[in-house]
């Protein structure tokens, strides 16, 4: 689920920057090669950094390594 959220946030970022660029062109701002490079960096660099540093699953603890956490509870058969 967390991976899907990361991809969705990155996609929303790219879509927002593209909409802002389209609006700036529609309002008559010049779109040259230099501004195209700046827009490309604005679209690609922040989501790439976000996807690299967004934390994944928490690391396994020592207790989880020694004992099964999600397994069934074993009953004592010796009485």
C-alpha positions in Angstrom: 0.0 0.0 0.0 2.8 2.4 0.8 4.4 1.8 -2.5 1.2 2.7 -4.3 1.0 5.9 -2.3 4.6 6.8 -3.3 3.8 6.3 -6.9 0.5 8.3 -6.7 2.2 11.2 -5.0 5.0 11.3 -7.6 2.4 11.1 -10.4 0.4 14.0 -8.8 3.6 16.1 -8.7 4.3 15.5 -12.3 0.7 16.3 -13.3 0.7 19.5 -11.2 3.9 20.8 -12.8 2.7 19.9 -16.3 -0.6 21.8 -15.6 1.4 24.8 -14.3 3.6 24.8 -17.4 0.6 24.6 -19.7 -1.1 27.5 -17.9 2.1 29.6 -18.2 2.3 28.9 -21.9 -1.5 29.8 -22.3 -0.9 33.1 -20.5 1.8 34.0 -23.0 5.0 33.3 -21.2 7.8 32.5 -23.6 8.7 28.8 -23.8 12.4 28.5 -24.9 14.9 25.8 -24.6 16.2 27.1 -21.3 12.8 27.2 -19.7 12.1 23.7 -21.1 15.2 22.4 -19.3 14.0 24.1 -16.0 10.5 22.6 -16.4 12.0 19.2 -17.1 14.1 19.4 -14.0 11.1 20.6 -11.9 9.1 17.6 -13.2 11.7 14.9 -12.7 14.1 15.7 -9.9 11.7 16.2 -6.9 9.8 12.9 -7.5 13.0 11.0 -8.1 14.4 12.2 -4.8 11.1 11.5 -3.0 11.0 7.9 -4.3 14.6 7.3 -3.2 14.3 8.7 0.4 10.7 7.8 1.2 11.0 5.1 4.0 10.0 1.6 3.1 8.9 -1.1 5.5 10.3 -0.9 9.0 13.4 -3.1 9.7 12.9 -6.4 11.4 13.5 -6.3 15.2 15.4 -8.8 17.1 12.3 -10.1 18.8 10.7 -10.7 15.4 13.8 -12.6 14.3 13.8 -14.8 17.4 10.0 -15.4 17.7 7.3 -15.6 15.1 5.1 -12.6 15.6 2.2 -13.4 13.3 2.2 -17.2 13.7 -0.4 -19.2 15.7 0.0 -19.5 19.4 1.4 -22.9 20.4 -0.3 -24.5 23.3 1.6 -26.5 25.9 1.0 -30.2 25.2 2.9 -31.5 28.2 0.7 -31.7 31.3 
